[in-house]
Amino acid sequence: MCSATFGYLDNFAWWRVVGWLRKRHPGLNWGTVERRLMPGWQVKDGDTVMFRPLDVPVTRYLYRGTQIPSPWEGVPAETA
């Protein structure tokens, strides 16, 4: 589920930036925009590359239930 969300966020952000680039350079066709501004289909400026949420590794853990320690054990209850 979270990998699908990261994929959606990645797609949304990429197209927003690409749309902004195309609006910023209205005289350039798609091939020129891709070649000049997105080499290798990466949005980057020098050494700075756009963060891609889809590249975040998703680690799933087994259900541990009661094996997770509770921070409330051993704490005295408040007296009113």
N, C-alpha and C positions, 0 to 999 in steps of 0.2 A: 504494500500500500504506500509506504513512504517513498519507494523507488519511483512509483508512478507520479507522486507529487513532485519529486525532484525533476522528473522528466518534463512534467507540465511547466514547472517554474523555469527550467532551462530553455524550453521552446519559447515561452512567452518573453523572457528577457532577451534572447537572441534576436527574435523578430522585432522587438521594440528598438533595439540598437541598430539593426540593419535598416529598419524603416526610417530611423532618424538620419542615418548616413545617406540614404537615397534622397531624403528631403533636403539634406544639407548640400548635396551635389546634384541638382536637378538636371544638368546637361549630360550626365554620364548614364550610359545604359548599364544593364545588370552585369554583363561580363566585365566591363571596365571597373565597376564598383568592387566586384569580387576580386579581380586581379590586383588592383591598387590598394584597396583598403582592408581586404580580408585575405591575406595570403594563407593558403592551406585551409580556408574556411574558418579561420580563427580571427576574432575581432581583437586586434592588439595595436598598441602604440609603442613602438620601440621594444623594450623588454617587458612592458606591462601587458598582460593577457587578461581578457575578460574571464571572470570566474564562471565556471560551468558547474551548476549544481548536480547535473547528471553524473559527473565524475566522482562525486562523494560516495565512498563505499558504504553499503548498507549492511550492517552486521546484525544478524538475528540471534537472539539468545533463547535457550530452552527455558520453559516455565519453571521457576524455582519455588513458587508458592511460599510456604512457611520457612524456607531456608534463608530468606532475606531477613537480617536482623532488624528489629523494630527499634527506633530511637526512643520510644516511650516506655520500654520495659525498665523497671527499676526506678522510675521517677515517682516520687511520692505524690499522691493525689492532693489537690488543693482542698483546704478545709474552709468552708464558708462560715 
